[in-house]
Amino acid sequence: MNDRAAPVTPEHLLARPERASQRSYRCSVERLRELLADLDPPLSPQAVQGVAATDRLIRQMREQFGLLSATEVQSLLQHEFANDEDLGEGLIVFGYRGVDVYPGFQFDRAKGAALGCIPQLLGAVGSERADRDLACWLCSPSGYFDGARPVDFLHLPTKIVEAAQSHYNALL
């Protein structure tokens, strides 16, 4: 009986079945290449990195807090809204993968209510902000909180509103 394993050759590697995750990743990269090839003018590498970083942050947001649909928010708040615009008033909402989503961090699920600081926060940063940018700022480490994330301070409305005003005023 031979205890030695057969040598691994390039032919053996090519003959191995590709894992589904590898196929999915490869297909996704190929679709991305096709999309980028059609852009005129092309995106800069920095812009592509920015898009990828934002997507990673939104995925983390989805994993940690959830990204709720309008139906889920109505159920959580136990209130029927005439339309999605009424529902989104005073809440952070942005488009993601073709639908409007509401980051779960802005709700007290035990009370079935939106956090009171969210409308204050939206009012403080004004119309210059985009909800996706605000959500990403809230979930990113910040110098205003010594490297912690602003989202972890939503229980301190005055502090979070002041930090957001300072951040957004610095961008103007």
PyMOL commands that set and color helices and strands:
alter all, ss='L'
color gray80, all
select helices_A, chain A and resi 10-15+20-37+45-65+70-77+84-88+104-106+117-128+131-138+143-145+150-153+157-171
alter helices_A, ss='H'
color red, helices_A
select strands_A, chain A and resi 67-68+94-96+99-103+107-108+113-114
alter strands_A, ss='S'
color yellow, strands_A
deselect
rebuild
show_as cartoon
